[in-house]
Amino acid sequence: MRIVINLDVMMAKRKISSNELAEKIGITPANLSILKTGKAKAVRFSTLEKICEVLDCQPGDILEYDPTRPGADEQEE
């Protein structure tokens, strides 16, 4: 996937744990882990909004487009 999730970077900058962030935004730690690792196929804008509120950041601080990575239509190994 060409979309890179930099959520762990922002969490480290804000010194917040996965469990604390999950609790504050109202999702399970397991679902937050799926999002952090880039395995999520989608993210709700309401969830993204809550993440940005808690981490005091912009969506672009969390999501990045990398054209050099394989796309969803390309087979990844």
N, C-alpha and C positions, 0 to 999 in steps of 0.2 A: 504494500500500500504506500502510496506517495505522501500520505498525510502522516506526519510525525507528531506524536504526543509528547510534549515536554512537561507534563504535569509533575513528574518527580523532581524536576529541576526547580520549578516554582515552589513546590512544597519544601524543598531543602532551603531555598532562599528565605522562606517565611517561617522556617523551623516548626513545621506542623507535621504530625504523624498521620499515617493513613487512617488509623482508627478515629482520630480526632476530626479529620476532614470529612470522613464518611458520616460521622454523627452530625456535624454541623450542616451538611448539605442534604441530609436525609436519604442516603442510600446505604446499602450494605457494604461492608469492607470488601466482600468478594466482588461486587459489581465495580467498586472503585479500582480494585486490582485489575480487572478486565480492561477498564478504561486506561489505566496507567501503562499497561503493557502493550497497548495498541491493538488488542484483540477485539475490541468493540467494533461493531459494524456501523453504529450510529450513536449519537449523543443528543439528548433533548436539549433544546435551547434553554429551557428552565433549569436544567442541571448545570449547563455551562454558565448560566447567569449566576447561580448560587456559588459555583466554584470561584468565579471572578470576584464576587462580593467578599467571600471568606479570605481569598488570597490577595485581595486588593490588586488585581491585575486586569489586563485586557485579554480577550480571546486569542489574539495573536501571540501572546506570551506563552500560551499553552499549545496552540495548534500551529504547525508549520508545514508548508508544502515543499517537498523535495523531489524535483523532476528526475533525479538520477536513480531513484528507487523504483523497483518493479511496481507497475500499476495493478489494480484489482483484476483487470482483464488478462494480465500476464501471469503465467504460472510461476509461483514462488517455490523454492526448494527448502 
